[in-house]
Amino acid sequence: MGRGRQKAKQTKVARELKYFSPDTNYRALEQELASRSPEHVDRRGGAAVDTDDGDEDEYPGWINDER
């Protein structure tokens, strides 16, 4: 296949993927989401820890024209 035909075919496939929207099966989606166990919950997201002890300014003085 030449480059022109290949590009045209890729463009056609891309257009079909972009504009084709199959009917969504919400019942199957609901069952899939409901069947997940709590094991899949991200347990890394804990409370944020404040490491700022207040000794240093957050921004250097030159930002406030205190050079």
C-alpha positions in Angstrom: 0.0 0.0 0.0 1.3 3.5 -0.8 1.6 6.2 1.8 -1.5 8.0 0.6 -3.7 4.9 0.9 -2.2 4.0 4.3 -2.8 7.5 5.6 -6.4 7.6 4.3 -7.1 4.2 5.9 -5.7 5.4 9.3 -7.7 8.6 9.0 -10.9 6.6 8.3 -10.3 4.3 11.3 -9.5 7.3 13.6 -12.6 9.1 12.5 -14.7 6.0 13.2 -13.2 5.7 16.6 -13.8 9.3 17.4 -17.4 9.6 16.3 -18.7 6.1 16.9 -20.4 5.9 20.3 -21.9 2.5 21.1 -24.8 2.3 23.5 -23.5 2.2 27.0 -24.7 -0.7 29.1 -25.2 1.1 32.4 -26.5 -2.0 34.1 -23.3 -3.9 33.4 -21.2 -0.9 34.5 -23.2 -0.7 37.7 -22.7 -4.4 38.4 -19.0 -4.1 37.7 -18.5 -1.2 40.0 -20.6 -2.7 42.8 -18.7 -6.0 42.7 -15.4 -4.4 43.4 -14.2 -5.1 46.9 -12.7 -2.4 49.2 -9.3 -3.9 48.5 -9.1 -1.8 45.4 -9.4 1.5 47.4 -6.2 3.5 47.3 -4.9 3.4 50.9 -2.0 5.7 50.3 -4.1 8.8 50.5 -4.0 9.7 54.1 -4.1 13.1 55.8 -1.6 15.6 54.6 1.3 16.2 57.0 2.3 19.8 57.6 6.1 19.9 57.6 6.4 23.7 57.8 7.7 24.6 61.2 7.4 28.4 60.5 11.2 29.1 60.7 11.6 30.1 57.0 9.6 32.3 54.8 7.7 30.5 52.1 9.0 32.9 49.5 12.3 34.8 49.4 12.3 38.5 50.3 13.1 39.6 46.8 9.6 38.7 45.6 8.3 41.5 47.8 11.0 43.9 46.6 12.9 43.5 49.8 16.3 42.9 48.1 
